[in-house]
Every structure is written in structure tokens, then in C-alpha cells.
Amino acid sequence: MKTAVSECPIEEAMVLLSGRWPTLLLYYLQDGTKRFSELQRDNPGISHRMLTLELRKLEKAGIVRRTAFDGYPSRVDYALTPVGLKLIPLIDALGDWWSDTQAQRVAT
């Protein structure tokens, strides 16, 4: 993960959530717990390795909770933590902003 160059909390948040996948993973986890394979299906362009790395990064930050179950085949579930759930209104607001911006561009 990149390191922040200042002590600005916005920069630190952007470093954590930067890239193509973190916000998409949060978006798909907002509906509830999902298995690894479901997240891979929701994001067909992501490789197995990249999905693993992004989920580990979000888990380390306390945004995603990983639950592993014993048995065969092995099963791992991912869910948003209370900290992760606080990000959902921000992601929704960003999506709304983009939709409004695109609608204005089309209207002009």
C-alpha cells in the first residue's frame, strides 16, 4: 500500500481507498456478508490474487471482517464492520454526485 506524504486524514483515507477495487468491494458488501467467490463474480475483472490483497488490506484497516469456517470445502465469508458501514453513505454520495455530473454534461 502506498504511504501518505502528509498527516492529512483525507490523504490517508484516499491512500487506503485508492485504486479500482476497494470502493467496489465495499459497494458489493453493503448488502451483507458475501463469500470470496461471490465477490469475484460481482467484480469479474479482478484476479484472484488482487481480490485477496484488497480484502486483506481492508481487513487490516478494520473495514472488512473475515470469517473462516472449518470443513471441506473451506469457506470464508466477508462482511463490513461497523467502521466499514460508516463508509457506505460516502460511497453512495460519491455515486450520486457522479450521476448528477453526468446528467448535467448530457443536458448541455
Jmol script that loads the backbone (N, CA, C; Angstrom):
load data "model"
ATOM      1  N   MET A   1       0.832  -1.162   0.000  1.00  0.00           N
ATOM      2  CA  MET A   1       0.000   0.000   0.000  1.00  0.00           C
ATOM      3  C   MET A   1       0.889   1.242   0.000  1.00  0.00           C
ATOM      4  N   LYS A   2       0.457   2.241  -0.726  1.00  0.00           N
ATOM      5  CA  LYS A   2       1.195   3.498  -0.771  1.00  0.00           C
ATOM      6  C   LYS A   2       1.205   4.133   0.606  1.00  0.00           C
ATOM      7  N   THR A   3       2.173   4.990   0.841  1.00  0.00           N
ATOM      8  CA  THR A   3       2.218   5.702   2.107  1.00  0.00           C
ATOM      9  C   THR A   3       1.826   7.152   1.889  1.00  0.00           C
ATOM     10  N   ALA A   4       1.197   7.719   2.898  1.00  0.00           N
ATOM     11  CA  ALA A   4       0.788   9.120   2.828  1.00  0.00           C
ATOM     12  C   ALA A   4       2.015   9.999   3.004  1.00  0.00           C
ATOM     13  N   VAL A   5       2.016  11.138   2.314  1.00  0.00           N
ATOM     14  CA  VAL A   5       3.158  12.048   2.417  1.00  0.00           C
ATOM     15  C   VAL A   5       2.901  13.155   3.432  1.00  0.00           C
ATOM     16  N   SER A   6       1.670  13.304   3.871  1.00  0.00           N
ATOM     17  CA  SER A   6       1.340  14.295   4.894  1.00  0.00           C
ATOM     18  C   SER A   6       0.559  13.595   5.993  1.00  0.00           C
ATOM     19  N   GLU A   7       0.193  14.330   7.004  1.00  0.00           N
ATOM     20  CA  GLU A   7      -0.603  13.750   8.073  1.00  0.00           C
ATOM     21  C   GLU A   7      -2.076  14.123   7.909  1.00  0.00           C
ATOM     22  N   CYS A   8      -2.477  14.456   6.715  1.00  0.00           N
ATOM     23  CA  CYS A   8      -3.852  14.828   6.417  1.00  0.00           C
ATOM     24  C   CYS A   8      -4.742  13.576   6.431  1.00  0.00           C
ATOM     25  N   PRO A   9      -5.821  13.562   7.203  1.00  0.00           N
ATOM     26  CA  PRO A   9      -6.674  12.375   7.259  1.00  0.00           C
ATOM     27  C   PRO A   9      -7.342  12.061   5.920  1.00  0.00           C
ATOM     28  N   ILE A  10      -7.609  13.082   5.123  1.00  0.00           N
ATOM     29  CA  ILE A  10      -8.205  12.851   3.805  1.00  0.00           C
ATOM     30  C   ILE A  10      -7.227  12.085   2.923  1.00  0.00           C
ATOM     31  N   GLU A  11      -5.968  12.490   2.952  1.00  0.00           N
ATOM     32  CA  GLU A  11      -4.961  11.792   2.150  1.00  0.00           C
ATOM     33  C   GLU A  11      -4.831  10.339   2.600  1.00  0.00           C
ATOM     34  N   GLU A  12      -4.826  10.117   3.902  1.00  0.00           N
ATOM     35  CA  GLU A  12      -4.690   8.759   4.411  1.00  0.00           C
ATOM     36  C   GLU A  12      -5.882   7.895   4.000  1.00  0.00           C
ATOM     37  N   ALA A  13      -7.080   8.462   4.029  1.00  0.00           N
ATOM     38  CA  ALA A  13      -8.267   7.727   3.587  1.00  0.00           C
ATOM     39  C   ALA A  13      -8.184   7.424   2.094  1.00  0.00           C
ATOM     40  N   MET A  14      -7.725   8.399   1.317  1.00  0.00           N
ATOM     41  CA  MET A  14      -7.614   8.194  -0.131  1.00  0.00           C
ATOM     42  C   MET A  14      -6.563   7.139  -0.467  1.00  0.00           C
ATOM     43  N   VAL A  15      -5.486   7.095   0.293  1.00  0.00           N
ATOM     44  CA  VAL A  15      -4.469   6.060   0.076  1.00  0.00           C
ATOM     45  C   VAL A  15      -5.089   4.687   0.314  1.00  0.00           C
ATOM     46  N   LEU A  16      -5.868   4.554   1.386  1.00  0.00           N
ATOM     47  CA  LEU A  16      -6.499   3.271   1.706  1.00  0.00           C
ATOM     48  C   LEU A  16      -7.526   2.861   0.654  1.00  0.00           C
ATOM     49  N   LEU A  17      -8.311   3.823   0.180  1.00  0.00           N
ATOM     50  CA  LEU A  17      -9.413   3.508  -0.731  1.00  0.00           C
ATOM     51  C   LEU A  17      -9.082   3.734  -2.201  1.00  0.00           C
ATOM     52  N   SER A  18      -7.822   4.069  -2.495  1.00  0.00           N
ATOM     53  CA  SER A  18      -7.461   4.354  -3.882  1.00  0.00           C
ATOM     54  C   SER A  18      -7.413   3.081  -4.707  1.00  0.00           C
ATOM     55  N   GLY A  19      -7.489   3.269  -5.986  1.00  0.00           N
ATOM     56  CA  GLY A  19      -7.450   2.140  -6.901  1.00  0.00           C
ATOM     57  C   GLY A  19      -8.847   1.769  -7.367  1.00  0.00           C
ATOM     58  N   ARG A  20      -8.889   0.784  -8.203  1.00  0.00           N
ATOM     59  CA  ARG A  20     -10.140   0.391  -8.841  1.00  0.00           C
ATOM     60  C   ARG A  20     -11.053  -0.418  -7.936  1.00  0.00           C
ATOM     61  N   TRP A  21     -10.502  -1.209  -7.032  1.00  0.00           N
ATOM     62  CA  TRP A  21     -11.288  -2.238  -6.352  1.00  0.00           C
ATOM     63  C   TRP A  21     -11.830  -1.934  -4.966  1.00  0.00           C
ATOM     64  N   PRO A  22     -11.143  -1.222  -4.101  1.00  0.00           N
ATOM     65  CA  PRO A  22     -11.638  -1.101  -2.716  1.00  0.00           C
ATOM     66  C   PRO A  22     -13.067  -0.570  -2.592  1.00  0.00           C
ATOM     67  N   THR A  23     -13.381   0.508  -3.278  1.00  0.00           N
ATOM     68  CA  THR A  23     -14.733   1.053  -3.150  1.00  0.00           C
ATOM     69  C   THR A  23     -15.774   0.135  -3.783  1.00  0.00           C
ATOM     70  N   LEU A  24     -15.402  -0.568  -4.855  1.00  0.00           N
ATOM     71  CA  LEU A  24     -16.335  -1.528  -5.448  1.00  0.00           C
ATOM     72  C   LEU A  24     -16.607  -2.683  -4.492  1.00  0.00           C
ATOM     73  N   LEU A  25     -15.584  -3.153  -3.814  1.00  0.00           N
ATOM     74  CA  LEU A  25     -15.785  -4.231  -2.851  1.00  0.00           C
ATOM     75  C   LEU A  25     -16.702  -3.774  -1.723  1.00  0.00           C
ATOM     76  N   LEU A  26     -16.505  -2.565  -1.229  1.00  0.00           N
ATOM     77  CA  LEU A  26     -17.378  -2.033  -0.188  1.00  0.00           C
ATOM     78  C   LEU A  26     -18.807  -1.898  -0.693  1.00  0.00           C
ATOM     79  N   TYR A  27     -18.944  -1.457  -1.923  1.00  0.00           N
ATOM     80  CA  TYR A  27     -20.273  -1.311  -2.525  1.00  0.00           C
ATOM     81  C   TYR A  27     -21.003  -2.654  -2.549  1.00  0.00           C
ATOM     82  N   TYR A  28     -20.318  -3.701  -2.958  1.00  0.00           N
ATOM     83  CA  TYR A  28     -20.964  -5.008  -3.038  1.00  0.00           C
ATOM     84  C   TYR A  28     -21.166  -5.655  -1.669  1.00  0.00           C
ATOM     85  N   LEU A  29     -20.382  -5.270  -0.695  1.00  0.00           N
ATOM     86  CA  LEU A  29     -20.550  -5.812   0.655  1.00  0.00           C
ATOM     87  C   LEU A  29     -21.621  -5.075   1.457  1.00  0.00           C
ATOM     88  N   GLN A  30     -22.107  -3.964   0.950  1.00  0.00           N
ATOM     89  CA  GLN A  30     -23.119  -3.220   1.698  1.00  0.00           C
ATOM     90  C   GLN A  30     -24.417  -4.009   1.849  1.00  0.00           C
ATOM     91  N   ASP A  31     -24.664  -4.960   0.969  1.00  0.00           N
ATOM     92  CA  ASP A  31     -25.885  -5.763   1.037  1.00  0.00           C
ATOM     93  C   ASP A  31     -25.789  -6.896   2.044  1.00  0.00           C
ATOM     94  N   GLY A  32     -24.614  -7.110   2.609  1.00  0.00           N
ATOM     95  CA  GLY A  32     -24.461  -8.160   3.607  1.00  0.00           C
ATOM     96  C   GLY A  32     -23.241  -9.021   3.337  1.00  0.00           C
ATOM     97  N   THR A  33     -23.137 -10.069   4.112  1.00  0.00           N
ATOM     98  CA  THR A  33     -21.997 -10.983   4.045  1.00  0.00           C
ATOM     99  C   THR A  33     -21.941 -11.678   2.697  1.00  0.00           C
ATOM    100  N   LYS A  34     -20.725 -11.806   2.185  1.00  0.00           N
ATOM    101  CA  LYS A  34     -20.518 -12.498   0.908  1.00  0.00           C
ATOM    102  C   LYS A  34     -19.321 -13.415   1.010  1.00  0.00           C
ATOM    103  N   ARG A  35     -19.353 -14.463   0.223  1.00  0.00           N
ATOM    104  CA  ARG A  35     -18.219 -15.367   0.114  1.00  0.00           C
ATOM    105  C   ARG A  35     -17.244 -14.805  -0.909  1.00  0.00           C
ATOM    106  N   PHE A  36     -16.019 -15.314  -0.839  1.00  0.00           N
ATOM    107  CA  PHE A  36     -14.974 -14.884  -1.756  1.00  0.00           C
ATOM    108  C   PHE A  36     -15.435 -15.027  -3.206  1.00  0.00           C
ATOM    109  N   SER A  37     -16.021 -16.182  -3.531  1.00  0.00           N
ATOM    110  CA  SER A  37     -16.443 -16.436  -4.916  1.00  0.00           C
ATOM    111  C   SER A  37     -17.538 -15.467  -5.362  1.00  0.00           C
ATOM    112  N   GLU A  38     -18.405 -15.054  -4.449  1.00  0.00           N
ATOM    113  CA  GLU A  38     -19.446 -14.094  -4.806  1.00  0.00           C
ATOM    114  C   GLU A  38     -18.833 -12.731  -5.129  1.00  0.00           C
ATOM    115  N   LEU A  39     -17.838 -12.337  -4.350  1.00  0.00           N
ATOM    116  CA  LEU A  39     -17.159 -11.068  -4.620  1.00  0.00           C
ATOM    117  C   LEU A  39     -16.421 -11.124  -5.950  1.00  0.00           C
ATOM    118  N   GLN A  40     -15.878 -12.283  -6.277  1.00  0.00           N
ATOM    119  CA  GLN A  40     -15.191 -12.430  -7.556  1.00  0.00           C
ATOM    120  C   GLN A  40     -16.197 -12.361  -8.706  1.00  0.00           C
ATOM    121  N   ARG A  41     -17.380 -12.923  -8.512  1.00  0.00           N
ATOM    122  CA  ARG A  41     -18.428 -12.851  -9.529  1.00  0.00           C
ATOM    123  C   ARG A  41     -18.930 -11.412  -9.703  1.00  0.00           C
ATOM    124  N   ASP A  42     -19.054 -10.681  -8.589  1.00  0.00           N
ATOM    125  CA  ASP A  42     -19.504  -9.291  -8.654  1.00  0.00           C
ATOM    126  C   ASP A  42     -18.504  -8.394  -9.382  1.00  0.00           C
ATOM    127  N   ASN A  43     -17.232  -8.767  -9.330  1.00  0.00           N
ATOM    128  CA  ASN A  43     -16.141  -7.990  -9.933  1.00  0.00           C
ATOM    129  C   ASN A  43     -15.366  -8.872 -10.903  1.00  0.00           C
ATOM    130  N   PRO A  44     -15.930  -9.172 -12.067  1.00  0.00           N
ATOM    131  CA  PRO A  44     -15.311 -10.162 -12.953  1.00  0.00           C
ATOM    132  C   PRO A  44     -13.927  -9.791 -13.471  1.00  0.00           C
ATOM    133  N   GLY A  45     -13.554  -8.541 -13.433  1.00  0.00           N
ATOM    134  CA  GLY A  45     -12.241  -8.140 -13.937  1.00  0.00           C
ATOM    135  C   GLY A  45     -11.115  -8.300 -12.933  1.00  0.00           C
ATOM    136  N   ILE A  46     -11.434  -8.639 -11.701  1.00  0.00           N
ATOM    137  CA  ILE A  46     -10.401  -8.720 -10.670  1.00  0.00           C
ATOM    138  C   ILE A  46      -9.811 -10.126 -10.633  1.00  0.00           C
ATOM    139  N   SER A  47      -8.507 -10.202 -10.492  1.00  0.00           N
ATOM    140  CA  SER A  47      -7.847 -11.504 -10.387  1.00  0.00           C
ATOM    141  C   SER A  47      -7.992 -12.040  -8.964  1.00  0.00           C
ATOM    142  N   HIS A  48      -7.805 -13.329  -8.823  1.00  0.00           N
ATOM    143  CA  HIS A  48      -7.866 -13.978  -7.516  1.00  0.00           C
ATOM    144  C   HIS A  48      -6.874 -13.328  -6.560  1.00  0.00           C
ATOM    145  N   ARG A  49      -5.673 -13.114  -7.040  1.00  0.00           N
ATOM    146  CA  ARG A  49      -4.618 -12.519  -6.216  1.00  0.00           C
ATOM    147  C   ARG A  49      -4.960 -11.097  -5.791  1.00  0.00           C
ATOM    148  N   MET A  50      -5.447 -10.278  -6.718  1.00  0.00           N
ATOM    149  CA  MET A  50      -5.777  -8.888  -6.400  1.00  0.00           C
ATOM    150  C   MET A  50      -6.937  -8.829  -5.408  1.00  0.00           C
ATOM    151  N   LEU A  51      -7.940  -9.687  -5.587  1.00  0.00           N
ATOM    152  CA  LEU A  51      -9.060  -9.711  -4.648  1.00  0.00           C
ATOM    153  C   LEU A  51      -8.569 -10.069  -3.251  1.00  0.00           C
ATOM    154  N   THR A  52      -7.692 -11.042  -3.167  1.00  0.00           N
ATOM    155  CA  THR A  52      -7.117 -11.433  -1.879  1.00  0.00           C
ATOM    156  C   THR A  52      -6.365 -10.268  -1.243  1.00  0.00           C
ATOM    157  N   LEU A  53      -5.527  -9.603  -2.020  1.00  0.00           N
ATOM    158  CA  LEU A  53      -4.745  -8.480  -1.495  1.00  0.00           C
ATOM    159  C   LEU A  53      -5.639  -7.329  -1.026  1.00  0.00           C
ATOM    160  N   GLU A  54      -6.640  -6.998  -1.816  1.00  0.00           N
ATOM    161  CA  GLU A  54      -7.527  -5.884  -1.454  1.00  0.00           C
ATOM    162  C   GLU A  54      -8.339  -6.218  -0.202  1.00  0.00           C
ATOM    163  N   LEU A  55      -8.835  -7.447  -0.110  1.00  0.00           N
ATOM    164  CA  LEU A  55      -9.599  -7.835   1.074  1.00  0.00           C
ATOM    165  C   LEU A  55      -8.714  -7.841   2.321  1.00  0.00           C
ATOM    166  N   ARG A  56      -7.486  -8.285   2.183  1.00  0.00           N
ATOM    167  CA  ARG A  56      -6.552  -8.255   3.321  1.00  0.00           C
ATOM    168  C   ARG A  56      -6.280  -6.825   3.769  1.00  0.00           C
ATOM    169  N   LYS A  57      -6.112  -5.926   2.798  1.00  0.00           N
ATOM    170  CA  LYS A  57      -5.859  -4.521   3.122  1.00  0.00           C
ATOM    171  C   LYS A  57      -7.047  -3.931   3.874  1.00  0.00           C
ATOM    172  N   LEU A  58      -8.261  -4.206   3.399  1.00  0.00           N
ATOM    173  CA  LEU A  58      -9.453  -3.682   4.050  1.00  0.00           C
ATOM    174  C   LEU A  58      -9.676  -4.333   5.417  1.00  0.00           C
ATOM    175  N   GLU A  59      -9.309  -5.596   5.531  1.00  0.00           N
ATOM    176  CA  GLU A  59      -9.413  -6.281   6.819  1.00  0.00           C
ATOM    177  C   GLU A  59      -8.428  -5.679   7.825  1.00  0.00           C
ATOM    178  N   LYS A  60      -7.216  -5.452   7.395  1.00  0.00           N
ATOM    179  CA  LYS A  60      -6.185  -4.874   8.256  1.00  0.00           C
ATOM    180  C   LYS A  60      -6.598  -3.486   8.746  1.00  0.00           C
ATOM    181  N   ALA A  61      -7.309  -2.733   7.906  1.00  0.00           N
ATOM    182  CA  ALA A  61      -7.759  -1.394   8.261  1.00  0.00           C
ATOM    183  C   ALA A  61      -9.005  -1.418   9.152  1.00  0.00           C
ATOM    184  N   GLY A  62      -9.570  -2.603   9.375  1.00  0.00           N
ATOM    185  CA  GLY A  62     -10.746  -2.720  10.223  1.00  0.00           C
ATOM    186  C   GLY A  62     -12.048  -2.400   9.523  1.00  0.00           C
ATOM    187  N   ILE A  63     -12.030  -2.403   8.190  1.00  0.00           N
ATOM    188  CA  ILE A  63     -13.205  -2.062   7.395  1.00  0.00           C
ATOM    189  C   ILE A  63     -14.007  -3.310   7.038  1.00  0.00           C
ATOM    190  N   VAL A  64     -13.323  -4.416   6.846  1.00  0.00           N
ATOM    191  CA  VAL A  64     -13.937  -5.686   6.472  1.00  0.00           C
ATOM    192  C   VAL A  64     -13.582  -6.736   7.528  1.00  0.00           C
ATOM    193  N   ARG A  65     -14.552  -7.591   7.827  1.00  0.00           N
ATOM    194  CA  ARG A  65     -14.332  -8.703   8.747  1.00  0.00           C
ATOM    195  C   ARG A  65     -14.316 -10.008   7.938  1.00  0.00           C
ATOM    196  N   ARG A  66     -13.305 -10.808   8.183  1.00  0.00           N
ATOM    197  CA  ARG A  66     -13.145 -12.100   7.516  1.00  0.00           C
ATOM    198  C   ARG A  66     -13.465 -13.198   8.515  1.00  0.00           C
ATOM    199  N   THR A  67     -14.337 -14.122   8.118  1.00  0.00           N
ATOM    200  CA  THR A  67     -14.688 -15.249   8.973  1.00  0.00           C
ATOM    201  C   THR A  67     -14.424 -16.536   8.199  1.00  0.00           C
ATOM    202  N   ALA A  68     -13.520 -17.367   8.739  1.00  0.00           N
ATOM    203  CA  ALA A  68     -13.190 -18.645   8.104  1.00  0.00           C
ATOM    204  C   ALA A  68     -13.916 -19.755   8.845  1.00  0.00           C
ATOM    205  N   PHE A  69     -14.457 -20.707   8.092  1.00  0.00           N
ATOM    206  CA  PHE A  69     -15.183 -21.834   8.654  1.00  0.00           C
ATOM    207  C   PHE A  69     -14.422 -23.116   8.398  1.00  0.00           C
ATOM    208  N   ASP A  70     -14.447 -24.006   9.371  1.00  0.00           N
ATOM    209  CA  ASP A  70     -13.818 -25.316   9.211  1.00  0.00           C
ATOM    210  C   ASP A  70     -14.649 -26.167   8.269  1.00  0.00           C
ATOM    211  N   GLY A  71     -14.024 -27.163   7.725  1.00  0.00           N
ATOM    212  CA  GLY A  71     -14.740 -28.107   6.874  1.00  0.00           C
ATOM    213  C   GLY A  71     -14.177 -28.139   5.474  1.00  0.00           C
ATOM    214  N   TYR A  72     -14.733 -29.047   4.728  1.00  0.00           N
ATOM    215  CA  TYR A  72     -14.328 -29.194   3.345  1.00  0.00           C
ATOM    216  C   TYR A  72     -15.562 -29.106   2.475  1.00  0.00           C
ATOM    217  N   PRO A  73     -15.605 -28.294   1.480  1.00  0.00           N
ATOM    218  CA  PRO A  73     -14.560 -27.336   1.107  1.00  0.00           C
ATOM    219  C   PRO A  73     -14.509 -26.186   2.108  1.00  0.00           C
ATOM    220  N   SER A  74     -13.360 -25.546   2.166  1.00  0.00           N
ATOM    221  CA  SER A  74     -13.209 -24.428   3.087  1.00  0.00           C
ATOM    222  C   SER A  74     -14.127 -23.285   2.650  1.00  0.00           C
ATOM    223  N   ARG A  75     -14.578 -22.532   3.622  1.00  0.00           N
ATOM    224  CA  ARG A  75     -15.494 -21.430   3.334  1.00  0.00           C
ATOM    225  C   ARG A  75     -15.023 -20.206   4.102  1.00  0.00           C
ATOM    226  N   VAL A  76     -14.990 -19.078   3.420  1.00  0.00           N
ATOM    227  CA  VAL A  76     -14.601 -17.812   4.030  1.00  0.00           C
ATOM    228  C   VAL A  76     -15.649 -16.775   3.652  1.00  0.00           C
ATOM    229  N   ASP A  77     -16.158 -16.086   4.664  1.00  0.00           N
ATOM    230  CA  ASP A  77     -17.128 -15.025   4.448  1.00  0.00           C
ATOM    231  C   ASP A  77     -16.498 -13.676   4.757  1.00  0.00           C
ATOM    232  N   TYR A  78     -16.978 -12.661   4.056  1.00  0.00           N
ATOM    233  CA  TYR A  78     -16.520 -11.292   4.281  1.00  0.00           C
ATOM    234  C   TYR A  78     -17.743 -10.416   4.531  1.00  0.00           C
ATOM    235  N   ALA A  79     -17.600  -9.508   5.476  1.00  0.00           N
ATOM    236  CA  ALA A  79     -18.681  -8.575   5.803  1.00  0.00           C
ATOM    237  C   ALA A  79     -18.059  -7.250   6.233  1.00  0.00           C
ATOM    238  N   LEU A  80     -18.845  -6.207   6.127  1.00  0.00           N
ATOM    239  CA  LEU A  80     -18.394  -4.907   6.593  1.00  0.00           C
ATOM    240  C   LEU A  80     -18.473  -4.850   8.113  1.00  0.00           C
ATOM    241  N   THR A  81     -17.506  -4.225   8.715  1.00  0.00           N
ATOM    242  CA  THR A  81     -17.519  -3.961  10.148  1.00  0.00           C
ATOM    243  C   THR A  81     -18.335  -2.685  10.375  1.00  0.00           C
ATOM    244  N   PRO A  82     -18.617  -2.323  11.611  1.00  0.00           N
ATOM    245  CA  PRO A  82     -19.284  -1.036  11.850  1.00  0.00           C
ATOM    246  C   PRO A  82     -18.512   0.147  11.250  1.00  0.00           C
ATOM    247  N   VAL A  83     -17.195   0.070  11.271  1.00  0.00           N
ATOM    248  CA  VAL A  83     -16.374   1.119  10.652  1.00  0.00           C
ATOM    249  C   VAL A  83     -16.607   1.136   9.141  1.00  0.00           C
ATOM    250  N   GLY A  84     -16.665  -0.030   8.526  1.00  0.00           N
ATOM    251  CA  GLY A  84     -16.912  -0.122   7.091  1.00  0.00           C
ATOM    252  C   GLY A  84     -18.294   0.378   6.710  1.00  0.00           C
ATOM    253  N   LEU A  85     -19.282   0.097   7.559  1.00  0.00           N
ATOM    254  CA  LEU A  85     -20.643   0.558   7.279  1.00  0.00           C
ATOM    255  C   LEU A  85     -20.737   2.079   7.261  1.00  0.00           C
ATOM    256  N   LYS A  86     -19.865   2.747   8.005  1.00  0.00           N
ATOM    257  CA  LYS A  86     -19.859   4.214   8.006  1.00  0.00           C
ATOM    258  C   LYS A  86     -19.409   4.782   6.665  1.00  0.00           C
ATOM    259  N   LEU A  87     -18.707   3.988   5.866  1.00  0.00           N
ATOM    260  CA  LEU A  87     -18.244   4.446   4.554  1.00  0.00           C
ATOM    261  C   LEU A  87     -19.348   4.401   3.493  1.00  0.00           C
ATOM    262  N   ILE A  88     -20.373   3.598   3.703  1.00  0.00           N
ATOM    263  CA  ILE A  88     -21.405   3.406   2.675  1.00  0.00           C
ATOM    264  C   ILE A  88     -22.107   4.713   2.295  1.00  0.00           C
ATOM    265  N   PRO A  89     -22.537   5.559   3.247  1.00  0.00           N
ATOM    266  CA  PRO A  89     -23.149   6.834   2.824  1.00  0.00           C
ATOM    267  C   PRO A  89     -22.198   7.699   1.991  1.00  0.00           C
ATOM    268  N   LEU A  90     -20.915   7.628   2.275  1.00  0.00           N
ATOM    269  CA  LEU A  90     -19.938   8.402   1.498  1.00  0.00           C
ATOM    270  C   LEU A  90     -19.824   7.865   0.079  1.00  0.00           C
ATOM    271  N   ILE A  91     -19.809   6.544  -0.061  1.00  0.00           N
ATOM    272  CA  ILE A  91     -19.737   5.927  -1.390  1.00  0.00           C
ATOM    273  C   ILE A  91     -21.005   6.223  -2.173  1.00  0.00           C
ATOM    274  N   ASP A  92     -22.161   6.135  -1.498  1.00  0.00           N
ATOM    275  CA  ASP A  92     -23.431   6.463  -2.155  1.00  0.00           C
ATOM    276  C   ASP A  92     -23.450   7.918  -2.601  1.00  0.00           C
ATOM    277  N   ALA A  93     -22.948   8.818  -1.751  1.00  0.00           N
ATOM    278  CA  ALA A  93     -22.905  10.247  -2.103  1.00  0.00           C
ATOM    279  C   ALA A  93     -21.992  10.476  -3.305  1.00  0.00           C
ATOM    280  N   LEU A  94     -20.882   9.776  -3.354  1.00  0.00           N
ATOM    281  CA  LEU A  94     -19.975   9.899  -4.497  1.00  0.00           C
ATOM    282  C   LEU A  94     -20.659   9.425  -5.779  1.00  0.00           C
ATOM    283  N   GLY A  95     -21.384   8.319  -5.701  1.00  0.00           N
ATOM    284  CA  GLY A  95     -22.130   7.819  -6.857  1.00  0.00           C
ATOM    285  C   GLY A  95     -23.211   8.796  -7.299  1.00  0.00           C
ATOM    286  N   ASP A  96     -23.930   9.379  -6.338  1.00  0.00           N
ATOM    287  CA  ASP A  96     -24.957  10.374  -6.662  1.00  0.00           C
ATOM    288  C   ASP A  96     -24.336  11.599  -7.325  1.00  0.00           C
ATOM    289  N   TRP A  97     -23.198  12.044  -6.783  1.00  0.00           N
ATOM    290  CA  TRP A  97     -22.511  13.187  -7.367  1.00  0.00           C
ATOM    291  C   TRP A  97     -22.142  12.905  -8.818  1.00  0.00           C
ATOM    292  N   TRP A  98     -21.616  11.713  -9.074  1.00  0.00           N
ATOM    293  CA  TRP A  98     -21.208  11.363 -10.435  1.00  0.00           C
ATOM    294  C   TRP A  98     -22.410  11.311 -11.367  1.00  0.00           C
ATOM    295  N   SER A  99     -23.497  10.721 -10.916  1.00  0.00           N
ATOM    296  CA  SER A  99     -24.709  10.654 -11.747  1.00  0.00           C
ATOM    297  C   SER A  99     -25.222  12.043 -12.077  1.00  0.00           C
ATOM    298  N   ASP A 100     -25.243  12.924 -11.078  1.00  0.00           N
ATOM    299  CA  ASP A 100     -25.685  14.303 -11.310  1.00  0.00           C
ATOM    300  C   ASP A 100     -24.762  15.018 -12.286  1.00  0.00           C
ATOM    301  N   THR A 101     -23.464  14.821 -12.133  1.00  0.00           N
ATOM    302  CA  THR A 101     -22.499  15.446 -13.013  1.00  0.00           C
ATOM    303  C   THR A 101     -22.677  14.975 -14.448  1.00  0.00           C
ATOM    304  N   GLN A 102     -22.902  13.691 -14.632  1.00  0.00           N
ATOM    305  CA  GLN A 102     -23.090  13.145 -15.972  1.00  0.00           C
ATOM    306  C   GLN A 102     -24.396  13.655 -16.576  1.00  0.00           C
ATOM    307  N   ALA A 103     -25.442  13.758 -15.767  1.00  0.00           N
ATOM    308  CA  ALA A 103     -26.716  14.261 -16.266  1.00  0.00           C
ATOM    309  C   ALA A 103     -26.585  15.704 -16.717  1.00  0.00           C
ATOM    310  N   GLN A 104     -25.814  16.500 -15.994  1.00  0.00           N
ATOM    311  CA  GLN A 104     -25.600  17.905 -16.376  1.00  0.00           C
ATOM    312  C   GLN A 104     -24.789  17.994 -17.658  1.00  0.00           C
ATOM    313  N   ARG A 105     -23.818  17.104 -17.814  1.00  0.00           N
ATOM    314  CA  ARG A 105     -22.991  17.129 -19.031  1.00  0.00           C
ATOM    315  C   ARG A 105     -23.821  16.775 -20.254  1.00  0.00           C
ATOM    316  N   VAL A 106     -24.738  15.819 -20.104  1.00  0.00           N
ATOM    317  CA  VAL A 106     -25.592  15.400 -21.214  1.00  0.00           C
ATOM    318  C   VAL A 106     -26.576  16.511 -21.559  1.00  0.00           C
ATOM    319  N   ALA A 107     -27.071  17.229 -20.533  1.00  0.00           N
ATOM    320  CA  ALA A 107     -28.048  18.291 -20.757  1.00  0.00           C
ATOM    321  C   ALA A 107     -27.449  19.495 -21.466  1.00  0.00           C
ATOM    322  N   THR A 108     -26.146  19.699 -21.361  1.00  0.00           N
ATOM    323  CA  THR A 108     -25.536  20.859 -22.001  1.00  0.00           C
ATOM    324  C   THR A 108     -25.025  20.596 -23.364  1.00  0.00           C
TER     325      THR A 108
END
end "model"
wireframe off; spacefill off
backbone 0.3
color backbone group
